[in-house]
Amino acid sequence: MFGKLKKINKTDSPIEKNTIITSILVECAREDGEILNVEKNKIKTLLKSKLKMSQEKVNEIFDEAIKLAEDRIEVYSLTKEIRENFDRDEIIKILEYMWLIVLSDGKLDDFEAALMSKAVGLFHLTGKESAEARRNAENELS
């Protein structure tokens, strides 16, 4: 579905767009202090079903995203890469995926709410687009 990014970090090696999507989803899951199993499972299920990845590829990209998160790739650089490499419709879909992750444990804490608000601004989206993405995520989770 998505190809390769030109560059996502300070090295010259290209990283798949699916890795950047996974990385921002991992950041969403980490925002409240820990990645719960329900969040890990939701990310992996989302990758498999929405991005049409094999289980092997899901595991590979998820592990790579965890490593990038440990190397301090953070939301600002991730959103910049997404803005530069994805069109507006793809960005809205990524925001919906982010909502799926932060809502997957059944609660939205203050840190997660702040992250989502920040993401809307960093992606240059409207409140209406965010509300629609959230509503779509809530409908999928119910």
Residue pairs with C-beta under 8 A, 6 or more apart in sequence:
1 18
1 51
1 52
2 16
2 17
2 18
2 21
2 51
2 86
2 90
3 16
3 17
4 14
4 15
4 16
4 17
5 14
5 15
5 16
5 17
5 19
5 20
5 81
5 85
6 14
6 85
7 14
7 15
8 15
8 19
8 20
8 73
8 77
8 81
9 15
9 68
9 71
9 73
9 77
15 64
16 61
17 85
17 86
18 47
18 51
18 53
18 57
18 61
19 61
19 64
19 65
19 68
20 78
20 81
20 82
20 85
21 47
21 51
21 82
21 94
21 97
22 43
22 47
22 61
22 62
22 64
22 65
23 65
23 68
23 69
23 73
23 78
24 75
24 78
24 79
24 82
24 94
24 98
25 43
25 46
25 65
25 97
25 98
25 101
26 35
26 43
26 62
26 65
26 66
26 68
26 69
27 69
27 74
27 75
27 78
27 115
28 39
28 98
28 101
28 102
28 112
28 115
29 35
29 36
29 39
29 40
29 43
29 101
29 102
30 69
31 102
31 111
31 112
31 115
32 109
32 111
32 112
33 111
36 105
38 104
38 105
39 101
39 104
39 105
40 62
42 100
42 101
42 104
43 62
43 101
44 58
44 59
44 62
46 97
46 100
46 101
47 53
47 57
47 58
47 61
47 62
48 54
48 55
48 58
50 97
53 61
75 115
75 118
75 119
75 122
76 122
79 119
79 122
79 123
80 122
82 91
82 94
82 123
83 91
83 122
83 123
83 124
86 94
91 123
91 125
92 125
92 129
92 132
92 133
93 133
94 123
95 119
95 120
95 123
95 125
95 129
95 130
95 133
96 133
96 134
96 136
96 137
97 137
98 116
98 119
98 133
99 116
99 133
99 134
99 136
99 137
99 138
100 137
100 140
100 141
102 108
102 112
102 115
102 116
103 134
103 137
103 138
103 141
104 141
116 130
116 134
120 126
120 127
120 129
120 130
